[in-house]
Amino acid sequence: MELISLPVSPFAARVRIAIYAKGLPIDVVPPPAEWRDSRHFRDLCPTGRIPVLLDECGPIWESAVLLDYLEERFPQAPSLMPVDVFERAQARLLVRHVDLYLMPPMVVLARPRGDAVSSRQAVEELLNGVTMLDGLLKGSQYALCDRLTIADCALAPALFAIRVTAGRLGMDLIEPGSITEAYGELCRRDPHVGRVIEEMEAGLRELVQVT
């Protein structure tokens, strides 16, 4: 099995954390050359987005789906879902929160020539999404309990990306001293999260050198 991934993609990063934490025999590979315009890549993933898991049965995409799939596909590996059924729902809720309230405004702010109105609205939406996290996080190092879950897989790369964006914009998008800021720092101490954040940092440095 292979995961088509890019180092700096928060969506790909969450799946890599799950793969490393579960110790899965999945190779992480880059996309093919010119993948954005590749007909072959579109045949694998109609959305043309990363990540894509190349399973023996066929390709699977959408990172939130992949987190659930790896749990079901490898039940013998360490679970990234809480035991309590309510906490399991909360874990999925936090993944959903990232996908609905953090990443969409991040995508707008990542555009090289966004208009001022759209950028200002995206900043406001992102600030609201980050503020909501203070009430959703239940733990300290981890989002919900005393160990890594799919919630952390999604949150940690997203918060890293927010910090990078904040630095580029010259503003605080995560309130200093907040629960969310403390969580982002503590979660990185997990070896699997830390490994992926280092990969994202290295990928970011390469992008800066290229541009």
C-alpha angles and dihedrals in degrees: 000000000000135000115212102215146161119215097231099042109109089205093054091041093060091055092048090054089054092048093050095043092050093043092231125179093239122131116221110220135175121248119264120272114283088008094161090065097030117123089199092056090048088053088057095042118016092199091058090225137128139272108052124171115213102210125181087251095049142286123317125191140179111080097230089054090048092055090055092042094054090051092054097036094053107033091157092062121084108289121241093197124090117248095231112083093222091051089049088058089048091052091054089044091057092049087051091048090056092049096046106032109022110033101044094060089040089058090052092050091049092061110107096224108028117160119249096248094051092045093050091049091048091052091051092048092048092049090051091049092050093046091054089057092069089068095042101051111092102178139041111233092018129038101239115003142357096295144045117287137172087269090066091044089061100035102048097058091042092053090048089053090048091053090051091050091047090054092050092049094042095234141105109256092167113051112243111247093016126136089249094053092049091047092051091054096044096045090057088066089072104101095228094047091045091051093053094044088054089051090051091049091050091048090049091052090052091051091051091051092050094049 
